[in-house]
Amino acid sequence: MAKDILMPQMGYDMTQGTIVRWLKKPGDTVHKGDIVAEIETDKATVEIEAFDGGTLLRVVAEPGATVPVGQAIATLGEPGEKLPDVTPAAKAAPPSSAPPASPRRAAPPPSAPRAKPGARPAAGAPPARDGVHASPMARRLAAELGVDLSTVAGSGPEGRILSADVEAAAEGPPAESAAPTDAPAAAPAPGGAPAPEGSEDVELTRLRQTIGRRMAESKRSAPHFYVSVECNTAALLALRERLNRKKNATKVSVNDLLVKALALAVTEHPDVNAAFIGDRVRRFPRVDVGIAIATDNGLMSPAVLDCGAKPVTQISTETRDLAERARQGKLKPEEYGGGTVTLSNLGMFGVDQFLAIINPPQALIVSAGAAAERPVVAAGKVQVAPVMTLWAAADHRVLDGADVAKFMATLKGLVEAPAGLAK
């Protein structure tokens, strides 16, 4: 029986993808796990693999076609099997403003492809309606940098303009000096003044550029407001010590316990488990906690899925795995984002407290500082205890102060009376 290969969804904000090239052609045998095509999103070029085997009976979307998430791009089946007629998606469609239909990250259907990292150049894509032969990533970058694509020479197959061509065009041709000199010319500093002698300009990585764009967009468009609580972590630290003393125990960190506490607090206050999507608010039934991880290339926030239903030891194992692969550059495309809330913890660096920027399109991020010895009042007496400051940054388009205040009160209670976190 024929089964369609569908355009996959990698991240809540992906609505469409562009076919870069096919690695299989009609008539080829496809085994489960074979790489069948490359697609391009606004974030990356990735490979997709088949979840089923069979013969590739037809390709519905040719290279260059922009296809909505969930729409068929090819069909697998038995040789000679009769197929219903479909309208080929051979031309690039204008970007859709509709959000993806799925309200949560779910496993793809059996015939859906699975994404893998890849970065091969695009091949054979026809020019878009404006006559310019450019990839979607190149178009987005050109709009951000103010580059006229009609003036850019493409270095890709058949002259296709790639993002690297746009970056080169944005830098402009090298300036010609009127006379040779032994010393290099100083690059202009902000404001037009010459840069100080010995200064160095460091090229931004693609990840750093993406982080910059997303964070600038978040601060510019999301009306942030902040709520903080101070938590006595004496019981939390004691719980961690007890868990880690068990024979053959999976080592649990303070961050793992905070992830579990955050997930349980979100479960009690589901309104904060939301995202702002254009003209609507999307609420999620499952708590996927994004973990802010510092890498050599920049900050990433892969998500630990369904944290409320997992024991803290499993959260610990998955968090360590995500962190290690993030630093090695081995995350899968679907793991780069997709959380429903985010935790950012700088306590291990000795930071007392800080205000994080919301990770769009999420509505809430919680930042945690170090647990430091401070005087506290208990039963009318002053004593010293390890106190941690937690800040929540929330999107006022989605949440009001009372919503976040109640959530933070619950989170504080779970941190200070953490018995339920050990489950």
Residue pairs with C-beta under 8 A, 6 or more apart in sequence:
1 77
1 78
1 81
2 57
2 75
2 76
2 77
2 78
2 81
2 83
3 52
3 54
3 75
3 76
3 77
3 110
3 111
4 60
4 72
4 73
4 74
4 75
4 76
4 111
5 36
5 37
5 48
5 50
5 72
5 73
5 74
5 75
5 76
5 111
5 112
5 113
6 69
6 70
6 71
6 72
6 73
6 108
6 109
6 111
6 112
6 113
7 16
7 17
7 39
7 61
7 67
7 68
7 69
7 70
7 71
7 72
7 73
8 17
8 39
8 48
8 69
8 108
8 112
8 113
8 114
8 115
9 69
9 70
9 100
9 102
9 108
10 41
10 46
10 115
10 333
10 334
10 336
11 41
11 43
11 333
11 334
11 336
11 337
11 338
12 100
12 105
12 275
12 282
12 337
12 338
12 361
13 99
13 100
13 337
13 360
13 361
14 41
14 42
14 69
14 100
15 68
15 69
15 95
15 96
15 98
15 99
15 100
16 66
16 67
16 68
16 69
16 93
16 95
16 96
17 39
17 40
17 41
17 66
17 67
17 69
18 39
18 40
18 41
18 64
18 65
18 66
18 67
18 92
18 125
18 135
18 136
19 37
19 38
19 39
19 61
19 62
19 63
19 64
19 65
19 67
19 73
19 125
20 37
20 38
20 39
20 40
20 45
20 63
20 120
20 122
20 123
20 125
20 135
21 37
21 38
21 63
21 120
21 122
21 123
21 124
22 36
22 37
22 59
22 63
22 74
23 35
23 36
23 37
23 38
23 47
24 30
24 34
24 36
24 37
24 56
25 56
25 59
26 56
26 57
26 58
26 59
27 55
27 56
28 55
28 56
29 53
29 54
29 55
29 56
30 36
30 50
30 52
30 53
30 54
30 55
30 56
30 76
31 50
31 53
32 50
32 51
32 52
32 53
33 49
33 50
34 49
34 50
34 53
35 47
35 48
35 49
35 116
36 48
36 49
36 50
36 56
36 74
36 113
37 47
37 48
37 73
37 74
37 113
38 45
38 46
38 47
38 48
38 118
38 120
38 122
39 45
39 46
39 48
39 115
40 46
40 122
40 135
40 136
40 137
41 136
42 136
42 137
42 140
43 137
43 210
43 336
44 117
44 119
44 333
44 336
45 118
45 119
45 120
45 122
45 137
46 115
46 116
46 117
46 118
46 333
47 115
47 116
47 117
47 118
48 113
48 114
48 115
48 116
49 113
49 114
49 116
50 76
50 113
51 108
51 109
51 110
51 111
51 112
51 113
51 114
52 76
52 110
52 111
53 76
54 76
54 77
54 78
55 76
55 77
55 78
55 79
56 74
56 75
56 76
57 75
57 76
57 77
57 79
57 81
57 83
58 74
58 75
58 83
59 73
59 74
60 72
60 73
60 74
60 75
60 86
60 88
60 89
61 67
61 72
61 73
61 74
61 88
61 89
61 90
62 88
62 89
62 90
62 126
63 122
63 123
63 124
63 125
63 126
64 90
64 91
64 92
64 124
64 125
64 126
65 73
65 88
65 89
65 90
65 91
65 92
65 93
66 89
66 92
66 93
66 95
66 136
67 73
67 89
67 93
68 93
68 96
69 100
69 101
70 100
70 101
71 89
72 86
73 89
75 83
76 111
77 83
90 126
91 126
91 129
92 125
92 126
92 128
92 129
97 278
99 277
99 278
99 280
99 282
103 282
103 283
103 284
103 285
104 284
104 285
104 286
104 288
104 340
105 288
105 303
105 305
105 334
105 338
108 114
115 332
115 333
115 334
116 332
116 333
117 330
117 331
117 332
117 333
121 156
121 157
121 162
122 135
122 156
122 157
122 160
122 162
123 157
123 158
124 157
124 158
125 133
125 135
125 158
125 160
126 133
127 133
128 134
131 150
132 149
132 150
132 161
133 154
133 158
133 159
133 160
133 161
134 142
134 149
134 152
134 154
134 160
134 161
134 162
135 156
135 160
135 161
135 162
135 163
137 162
137 163
138 149
138 161
138 162
138 163
138 165
138 166
139 149
141 147
141 163
141 166
141 167
142 148
142 149
142 152
142 166
144 213
145 166
145 167
145 170
146 170
147 166
147 169
147 170
149 161
149 166
151 169
152 161
152 165
152 166
152 169
153 159
153 161
153 165
154 160
154 161
154 162
154 165
155 161
155 162
155 164
155 165
156 162
156 165
175 185
177 185
186 194
186 195
186 196
186 197
186 199
187 194
187 195
187 199
187 201
188 194
188 195
189 195
189 196
189 199
195 201
204 212
205 297
205 298
207 295
207 297
207 298
207 300
208 297
208 298
211 298
211 299
214 359
214 360
215 357
217 360
218 357
218 358
218 359
218 360
219 357
221 360
222 276
222 358
222 360
222 395
222 396
222 397
223 395
223 396
223 397
224 357
224 358
224 393
224 394
224 395
224 396
225 393
225 394
225 396
225 401
225 404
226 355
226 391
226 392
226 393
226 394
227 391
227 392
227 394
227 401
227 404
227 405
227 408
228 353
228 389
228 390
228 391
228 392
228 408
229 389
229 390
229 408
229 409
229 411
229 412
230 387
230 388
230 389
230 390
230 412
231 387
231 388
231 389
231 390
231 412
231 415
231 416
232 376
232 385
232 386
232 387
232 416
233 254
233 371
233 385
233 386
233 387
233 388
233 415
233 416
234 385
234 386
235 416
235 417
235 418
236 254
236 257
236 371
236 415
236 416
236 418
236 421
237 254
237 371
237 386
239 257
239 418
239 419
239 421
239 422
240 252
240 253
240 254
240 257
243 249
243 252
243 312
243 313
243 422
244 251
244 252
249 313
250 313
250 316
250 317
251 316
252 312
252 313
252 316
253 316
253 319
254 345
254 347
254 371
255 291
255 319
255 343
255 345
255 347
255 348
255 368
256 312
256 315
256 316
256 319
257 312
257 415
257 418
257 421
258 343
258 345
258 368
258 415
259 289
259 291
259 304
259 307
259 312
259 315
259 319
259 343
260 307
260 310
260 312
260 315
260 421
261 411
261 414
261 415
261 418
261 421
262 287
262 289
262 307
262 341
262 343
262 366
262 411
263 287
263 289
263 307
263 308
264 308
264 414
264 420
264 421
265 407
265 410
265 411
265 414
266 272
266 273
266 287
266 308
266 340
266 341
266 407
267 287
267 308
268 407
268 410
269 403
269 406
269 407
269 410
270 283
271 283
271 399
271 403
272 341
272 363
272 364
272 394
272 399
272 403
272 404
272 407
273 283
273 284
273 287
273 340
273 341
273 364
274 281
274 282
274 283
274 284
274 340
274 362
274 363
274 364
274 398
274 399
275 281
275 282
275 284
275 340
275 361
275 362
275 363
275 398
276 282
276 360
276 361
276 363
276 395
276 397
276 398
277 361
281 363
281 397
281 398
282 361
284 340
286 305
286 306
286 308
286 340
287 306
287 307
287 308
287 340
287 341
288 303
288 304
288 305
288 306
288 307
288 338
288 339
288 340
288 341
289 303
289 304
289 307
289 339
289 340
289 341
289 342
289 343
290 301
290 302
290 303
290 337
290 338
290 339
290 340
290 341
290 342
290 343
290 359
290 362
291 301
291 302
291 303
291 304
291 319
291 322
291 323
291 339
291 342
291 343
292 299
292 300
292 301
292 342
292 343
292 344
292 345
292 356
293 299
293 300
293 301
293 302
293 322
293 323
293 326
293 327
295 326
295 327
295 329
296 327
297 329
300 326
300 331
300 336
301 337
301 339
301 342
301 344
301 359
302 322
302 326
302 331
302 335
302 336
302 337
302 339
303 335
303 337
303 338
303 339
303 340
304 310
304 315
304 318
304 319
304 322
307 315
310 318
311 423
312 421
312 422
312 423
322 331
322 335
325 331
325 335
337 359
339 359
339 362
340 362
341 362
341 363
341 364
341 365
341 366
342 356
342 359
342 362
342 364
342 365
342 366
343 365
343 366
343 367
343 368
344 356
344 365
344 366
344 367
344 368
345 367
345 368
346 354
346 367
346 368
346 369
346 370
347 368
347 369
347 370
347 371
347 388
348 370
349 370
350 370
351 369
351 370
352 369
352 370
352 372
352 389
353 367
353 369
353 389
353 391
354 367
354 369
354 391
355 367
355 391
355 393
356 365
356 366
356 367
356 391
356 393
357 365
357 393
358 364
358 365
358 393
358 394
358 395
359 365
362 395
363 394
363 395
363 397
363 398
363 399
364 392
364 393
364 394
364 395
364 399
364 404
364 407
365 392
365 393
366 390
366 391
366 392
366 411
367 390
367 391
367 392
367 393
368 388
368 389
368 390
369 388
369 389
369 390
370 388
371 386
371 387
371 388
372 386
372 387
372 388
373 384
373 385
373 386
373 387
374 384
374 385
374 386
374 387
375 382
375 383
375 384
376 382
376 383
376 384
376 385
376 387
377 383
378 385
388 415
390 408
390 411
390 412
390 415
392 404
392 407
392 408
394 403
394 404
414 420
414 421
